[in-house]
Amino acid sequence: MFLIIKRLWQVNWAEQGQYRANLLMYLMYWLVSPIIYLAVWTSIANQKGSVNGFTANDFITYYMVLLICDQVTSNIVIHTFGYKIQDGSLSGELIRPIHPMLTNGLVNNIAFKALTIMGLTPIWIILYFLFKPDFSSVTMTGILLAIPAMIMAFFIGYLLSASITALAFWTTRIYSVHEFYFALILLFSGQFVPLTLMPPVIQNIAQYLPFQLLIYYPIQLILGRLSTEQIIQGYVMSFIWLGVASYYLVGLAQRCETLFRRGSVANAKYKITPHFLK
């Protein structure tokens, strides 16, 4: 299995390197919104002194860390996998002895992420010198706590997004469904505005949803703004949602096996089954 993953990494790394323009477009897509939010909220805080206790430096440090967390925890599985189901090109991957989403699709996302982080680094450094944030609250303990939290957040986000993408077996409007899912992330993850500035009802709901685990929770860990109880609660919720997302994707995989067997006369006649489902 290690050799398979190694080969998939080599192929996907080379493939991502060939699509530099596409990589740049995705990077700009991820950077534009947070930078705009940073500029807007910083201007408001500078004029008013603070916004509900948030100073200009608080907004700067929040969105500077958000740029990193968003790159680490985000995924593009809807864009790399959805069309394969719709146009039938997925059939070539189903005959391989590996799960298409949990091997090739996952490695493709990680390769893409590695390249975008490399592209983000010089931009982040430029923003650092432009806004001059004060990261005095950041400690090595907070960073070490945030690393496993971000890794789990990536897998939670990937599995949930992959599960939604798999709905393309049943509907042609999968991109619309995923846009609704993305709107929920925007609202409950703290990407648009820190959750502490949202209405209390939104904050209470966000505590039990996976979206705040993707961005807000690791940001607060890095900035050292969580109590021990909140840190434990966040990790517990991460493990719960990781289990839920895994269970849901496995259930969809079983349904996809049923569709595969019923989908064509050839399958019924020759009893062809995808190798990864055997």
Disulfide bonds with the S-S distance in Angstrom:
none
